[in-house]
Amino acid sequence: MGLPFVALSGASSIMYKNMGVSDTKIAFWTSLIMLPWTIKPLWGPFLELYRSKKFFVYFTQLLTGLLFGLLALTLQMDHFFSFSIAILTVIALSGSTHDTAADGIYLDELNAKQQAKFVGWQGAFYNIAKVLSGGVLVYLAGELEKKIGIPNAWMVVMFIYGIIMVLLGLYNMRAIPSGKESENIHSLKDGFKTLKDVVITFFQKKNIWFSLCFIVFYRFAEGQAIKITPLFFKASRALGGLGLSTSEIGLLYGVFGSIAFVLGSLIAGYFVSNKGLNKKTLLILCAFFNLPFAAYAFLAITMPTNLYIIASAVAIEYFGYGFGFVGLILFIMQNIAPGKYKMAHYAFASGLVNLGFLLPSMISGLLSDYLGYKTFFIWVLIATIPAFIVTWLVPLKPIEEEEKTIG
């Protein structure tokens, strides 16, 4: 699930930066192409018409792999940006469809306690994509840039993305369960009828508007910071950046950031499994998720040259990110998804989560260009305030009620 998302939202930004595209253009387009992860509920019910959830998991993995290969070829063209953005958009459609089916299998096969127990592992494996994409492959691209040039280096890296996705597709043709078959959708008419019912019943859920505010504003600050951070790392010191090389950025994300993220995700999974999702634990998760963005403000203000100081700041932020993101996933699983349309309502809610990421990401380039990196990251800290407000106010469903709904 993570590899296409991270490739589009993170690695592509560094690739375009190195190929001379402006920050404003990068932030806008690499955010806009993430839209399919927001609107994926619109076609979620129609996945029930053909084959199984398992089929859509491995089929989209194979398709995404082939598309990455095609993307690699466009990087040698004169109008590479337009062609590559178009292919990345199709990859986003494939990846978001894959996520809907994969989430459906997760919800079908595990009960509420198992979902809480393994949500940390789900987050950890999801973010192995950060190790591969933001770390290993970006580091490799940086090393290859020195030897074969920027376009050739990223062409090789995109081919590697493709090979990994194809191998995952072949593996999952045999490895994963099929998920439950739909008993209600047998025709296109049934699909539209179900989609209508999905939307209506979603907005009829108890406290849904509080819940929507929570899942949108929980990531409000993150949506701005994460898009600009690699550009800040790459920008020259004369422009207020840290002047790091592509390989150094890969090292930061792939080693320090990713290890911290996986540890945060795993610890959070067991923390929530033992404590349960209540107001106190949710506030703790929110604090872990948002407060560590102060690490980037620290870097922008002090502009250290020591890579270990920079790495420590990245590790602090990524540990908090991994720990805190679990709260958002589990909130959706236990407070929004349960009911007649678990998969569709989970997809609907997770799509809105991505909307909370997408909208601030689209304007983050304009803000950082206008404010400068130092003031921008101070603003990001101010932008965490809505997350704490909605976390304090959002009603939580009692776990007993959630277990009854699941059963």
BAKOL-607414 format. One record per residue: y negated, x, z of N, C-alpha, C in turn; residue in one letter. Coordinates in steps of 0.1 Angstrom, whole numbers, plus 5000, padded with zeros to 4 digits. Example, Ala and Ser with C-alpha at 12.3 -4.5 7.8 and 13.67 -1.06 7.14 Angstrom:
BAKOL-607414
505751325078504551235078503351325078a/502251285071501151375071500051295079s/
end
This chain:
BAKOL-607414
501250085000500050005000498750095000m/498850205007497650275009497150364998g/498150414990497750514980496750464969l/496950354963495950304953494650274959p/494650214971493450184978492550304981f/493250404987492550524991492150604979v/492950604968492550674956491250614950a/491150484950490050414944488750434953l/488950414967487850404976487350544980s/488250644979487850774985487950884975g/489150924970489251034961488451024948a/488350904943487550884930486150914932s/485550894944484150924947483951074946s/484851154952484751304951484951344936i/485851284929486051324915484751304907m/484151184908482951154901481751234905y/481751264918480651354923480751494916k/481951544915482151674909481851674894n/482051554888481851544874480351504870m/479451504881478051494878477551354879g/478251254884477751114885476951104898v/475851024898474951004909475550934921s/475050954933475650894945475450734944d/474350694939474150544938475150484929t/475350544917476350494908477750504913k/478050604920479450624926479650514936i/478750504945478950404956479050264951a/478150224941478250094936479550064929f/479850144919481050114911482350134918w/482450234926483750254933483950154944t/482850084948482949964957483249834950s/482549814938482749694931484249684926l/484849794922486249784917487249744928i/486749744940487649704951487649554953m/486949484945486849334946488249264946l/489149314938490449244938491149234952p/490849324960491449314974490749204982w/489649164978488949054984489448914979t/489648904965489948774959491348764956i/492248844962493648834959494348704964k/493748634974494348504977494348404966p/493448424956493348324945494648324936l/495348434936496648434928497848454937w/497648464950498748474959499848374958g/499448244958500448134957501248134944p/500748184933501448194920502448294920f/502448394929503548494930504848424934l/504748304939506048234943506748184931e/506048174920506648114908507748194902l/507748324903508648414896509248514905y/510548514904511348614911511048614926r/510948734932510748734947509648824950s/509248824963508148914968508549064965k/509849094967510349234965510049274950k/510249184941510049214927508549254924f/507649184930506249214928505849344935f/506549384946506249504952506649624943v/507849624938508249744930507649744916y/507449614911506949614897505449664897f/504649624907503249674907503249814911t/504149874918504150014921504450094908q/505350044900505650104887504450094877l/503849974877502749954868501550044872l/501250054885500150134890500450284886t/501650324887501950464884501650494869g/502050404860501750414846500250414843l/499450334851498050324849497350454853l/497850514864497250644868497450744857f/498650744851498850834840497850814829g/497550684825496650654815495150694819l/494850674832493550714837493350864835l/494450944838494351094836493851134822a/494351054812493951094798492551064795l/491950964802490550924799489551024804t/489951114813488951214819488551314809l/489251324798488851424787487851354777q/487551234779486751164769485251174772m/484451154762482951164763482451064773d/482950934771482550824780483550804791h/483950914798485050904807484750804818f/483550794823483150704834483550564831f/483050514820483350374816484750344815s/485550434808486950404806487750414819f/487350514827488150534839487850424849s/486650374850486350254859487150134854i/487250114841487949994836489450004840a/490050124839491450144843491650124858i/490650184866490750174880490650024885l/489949944877489849804880491249734878t/491949774868493249714866494249764877v/494049894881494849944892494549864905i/493349824907492949744918493649614918a/493749544906494349424905495849434908l/496449544903497849564906498149594920s/497249684926497449724940497249604950g/496249524947496049404956497149304955s/497749284943498849194942500049254949t/500249384948501349454956501149424971h/499949434976499749424990500049284995d/499749184987500049044991501549024992t/502249074983503749064984504349144995a/503849264997504349345008504049285022a/502849235023502449175036503349045038d/503648975028504548865029505848895034g/506449005029507749055034507649095049i/506549165053506349205066506349085076y/505648975072505448855080506748775080l/507448775069508748705069509848765077d/509948895077511048965083510848995098e/509648995103509449035117508748915125l/509248905138508548805146507348865152n/506648785161505348825166505348955174a/506448965183506549085191506849205182k/507649195172507949305163506749345155q/505949245151504749265143503849355152q/503649325165502749405173503349545176a/504749545177505349675180505249775168k/505349715156505449805144504049815136f/503049745141501749745134501149885134v/501449965145500950105146501650185135g/502950165133503750235123503250195109w/502950075108502450025095501150095091q/500250105101499050175099499250325097g/500150385104500450525102500950555088a/501950475083502450505070501350465059f/500650365062499550335053498550455051y/498350515062497450625062498050765059n/499350765057499950885050499250895036i/498850785031498050785019496850875020a/496250865032495050955034495351095034k/496551135039497051275039497251315024v/497951235016498151265003496951264994l/496151154995495051124986493751204991s/493351175003492051245007492251385012g/493551425014493751565019494451655008g/495751635007496551724999496051724984v/495951604978495551604964494151644962l/493251604971491851654969491751804971v/492551864980492552004982493152074969y/494152014964494752064952493752064940l/493051944939492051934929490952044930a/490552074943489552174945490052314941g/491352344943491852474939492052484924e/492452374918492652374904491352374896l/490252314902488952324896488452464893e/488852554902488452694901489152764889k/490352714886491252784876491252714862k/491152584862491252514849490152424846i/489152414855487952334853488152194859g/487052124861487051994868487751884861i/487551854848488251754842489751774842p/490151894838491651924838492251914852n/491551964862492051954876492351814880a/491351724877491551584882492551514873w/492651554860493751494852495151524858m/495351644862496651684869496851604881v/495751584889495851514902496251364899v/495551304889495851164886497251144880m/497751244873499151234869500151244881f/499751324891500551324904500551194911i/499351124912499350994917500350904910y/500350904897501150824889502650844892g/503050974892504451014895504850954909i/504050974919504350924932504550774932i/503650704926503850554925505050514918m/505450574907506650544900507850574908v/507850684915509050714924509150614935l/508050574941508050464951508550334946l/508150304934508750174928510250184926g/510750294921512150314919512950304932l/512350364942512950364956513050214961y/511850144960511850014966512549904958n/513049934946513949844939515149824947m/515549924955516849914963516549904978r/515449954983515349974997514849855005a/513949775000513349665008514049535007i/513949445017514449315016513549225007p/514149115002513449034992512348944998s/512448915011511448815016511948675013g/511348575021511848435019511348375006k/512148295000511848224988510948104991e/510048074982509247954984510047824981s/509847724990510547594987509547494981e/508247534980507247434975506747454961n/506847574956506247604943507247624932i/507247534923508247544912507647544898h/506247514898505547504885504147554887s/503447564876502047604876501247494884l/501547364881500847254888501047274903k/502347304907502547324922501747444927d/501547544919500847664923499347624926g/498747544917497347504919497247414931f/498247324932498247234944498347304957k/499247414957499447494969498147574972t/497547624961496347704963495247614970l/495147494965494147404971494447374986k/495747354989496147335002495947455011d/496247575005496047695013494547715017v/493647685008492247695011491847595021v/492247475019491847365029492347395043i/493647425044494247445057493747575064t/493347675055492747795061491447765068f/490647685062489347645068489447535079f/490647485080490847385091491347445104q/491647575103492247645115491247645126k/491747635138490847635150490047765151k/488747745153487847855155487747955143n/487947895131488047985119486748055116i/485547985119484348045115484048165125w/484348155137484248265146485148385141f/486348345137487348445132486848515120s/486248445111485648495098484548595101l/483648555111482548645114483148775120c/484248765128484848885134485348975123f/486148925114486849015104485849065094i/484749005092483749055082482849165089v/482449135101481449235108482149345115f/483449335118484149445124484049575116y/484049565103483949685094482549705088r/481549635093480249645087479649795087f/479849865098479349995098480250095090a/481550065091482550155084482350145069e/482050025064481850015050480750095044g/479750125053478650215048478950355050q/479550395062479750535065480850595056a/481950535054483150595048482850625033i/482050545027481750575013480850695011k/479950715020478950815019479450955025i/480350945035480751065042481151185032t/482151155023482551265014481451315005p/480451225002479351274994478451355002l/478251325015477451405024478151545026f/479451545027480151675029479951765017f/479951695005479851774992478451814989k/477451734992476051764989475551894994a/474651964987474152094991473252075004s/473152185011472352185023470852155020r/470452195009469052175005468752025004a/469851945001469651795000470151725013l/470351805024470751745036472251725038g/473051775029474451775030475051895037g/476351905038476952025045477452125035l/477352095022477652205012479052245012g/480052165015481452205015482052195001l/483052274999483852274987484752164987s/485252134975486252024973487552054982t/487952184982489152224989488952205004s/487752235009487452225023487452075027e/486951995019486951845021488351795022i/489251845013490651805013491251855026g/490951975031491452025043491051935055l/489851905055489351815066490051685067l/490151615056490751485055492251495057y/492851595049494351595048494951655061g/494351735068494951795080494351735093v/493151765095492551715108492351565109f/491751505098491551365098492851285098g/493751325090494951245088495851245100s/496051365106496851375118496251295129i/494851305131494251225141494351075138a/494351035126494450895122495850835125f/496850915122498250865124498450855139v/498050955147498150955161497450825167l/496250805163495550685167496250555164g/496750545152497450425148498750405157s/499550505159500750495166500450465181l/499550535187499150505201498650365203i/497850325193497250185194498350075193a/499350105184500450005183501149985196g/501550095203502150075216501250025227y/499950065226498950015235498849865235f/498749805223498649665221499949595224v/501049655221502349595223502549575238s/502049675246502249665261501249575267n/499949585262498849505269498649365263k/499149345251498849225244497449215238g/497249125229495949115223495049015231l/494249075240493348985247491949035246n/491048975252489649005251489349155255k/489949195265489649335270490249435260k/491449415256492049515247491349515233t/490849395229490149385216488849465217l/488149455228486849525230487149675230l/488249715236488549855237488849905222i/489549825215489849865201488549875192l/487649775195486449775187485549905191c/485549945203484850055207485450185201a/486750195201487350315195487050315180f/486950195174486750185159485350225155f/484350185163482950195159482150315165n/482350345178481550445184481750585179l/482950625174483150755168482350785156p/481650685150480750715139479650795143f/479450805156478450905161478751045157a/479951075154480351215150479651245137a/479451155128478851185115477351195117y/476751125127475351135130475051275136a/476051315144475951455150475951565139f/476851545129476951645119475651645110l/475151525107473951515099472651575106a/472651555119471451605127471551755129i/472751805133472851945136473252035124t/473851975114474352045102475052185105m/476152175113476852295116477452365104p/477652495105478352575094479752605098t/480052595110481452625115482352505111n/483452535103484352435098485052365109l/485352445120486152385131485352275138y/484052295139483152195145483152075137i/483052095124483051975115484351905115i/485451985116486851925116487051845129a/486451895140486551825153485851695153s/484751685146483951565145484751465136a/485351515125486151425117487451375124v/488051465132489251425139488951315150a/487751325156487351225166487151095159i/486451095148486150975141487450905136e/488350985130489550935124490550885135y/490650955146491450895157490950765161f/489650745163489150615167489350515156g/489150555144489450465132490850415132y/491850505134493250465134493550375146g/493050405157493250335169492650195168f/491350185164490650065163491049965152g/491550025141491849935130493049845133f/493949885142495049805146494649675151v/493549675158493049545164492749445153g/492149485142491849395131493049345125l/494049425122495349385116496049285125i/496149315138496849235147496149095149l/494849105149494048975151494348885140f/494448935127494748845116496148795117i/497148885120498548845121498748735132m/498048745143498348655154497348535156q/496148545150495148445152494848365139n/495148425128494848355115496048325107i/496948415105498048405096499148295100a/499448285113500548185116500348045111p/501447985107501347845102502147835090g/501847735082502647695070502547805059k/501447865058501247955047500848095053y/501848155059501648285066501148395056k/501848405045501548515035500148485029m/499948365025498648335018497448345027a/497648295039496548305049496248445054h/497348525055497148665058496348735046y/496748705034496048765022494648715022a/494448585025493048535025492148605035f/492648625047491948685057491748835054a/492748905050492649045047491749075035s/491648975026490648975015489248975020g/489048895030487648885036487349005044l/488449065050488249195056487649295046v/488249305034487749395024486349355019n/486049225020484649185016483649245026l/484049245039483249305049483049455047g/483949515040483949665036483149685023f/483449595014482849605000481349594999l/480849485005479449455004478549565010l/478749615022477949725027478149855019p/479449875014479749995006478849994993s/478649884987477949874974476449914976m/475949894987474549924990474350054997i/475450115001475350235010474750355002s/475050364989474450474981472950454980g/472450334978470950314978470350344991l/471050305002470450335015470450485018l/471550555015471550695018470550775009s/470350734997469350794988467950774993d/467750654999466350625004466050685017y/467050675026466850725040467150875042l/467950935033468451065036469651055045g/470451165045471751155052471551145067y/470651215073470451215087470051075092k/469051015086468650885091469650775087t/470350795076471350705072472450695083f/472950805088474050795098473550755111f/472350765114471750705126471750555124i/471350505112471450365109472850305111w/473850385107475250345108475550305122v/475050385132475350365146474750225150l/473550205145472850075148473649955142i/474249985130475049885123476349845130a/476749925140477949885148477749775157t/476449745160476149635171476749505167i/476649455155477349325152478849315155p/479549435153480949435156481249405171a/480449455180480649435194480249295198f/479249235191478849095194479949005190i/480449015178481548925173482848945181v/483149065185484349095193484249025207t/483049025212482848965226482948815225w/482548755214482448605212483648545206l/484448615199485548545191486648495201v/487048365199488148315207489448375203p/490348395212491648445209492748335211l/493748335203494848235204495748285215k/496148205225497148255235498448295228p/499048405233500248455226501348355226i/501448275237502448165237502348075226e/501148035223500847945211501248005198e/500948135197501248215185502748225183e/503448255194504948265193505548125188e/504948015194505547885190505247855176k/504047895171503747875156504647955148t/504948085152505848165144507248105143i/507748065155509048015156509247885148g/
end
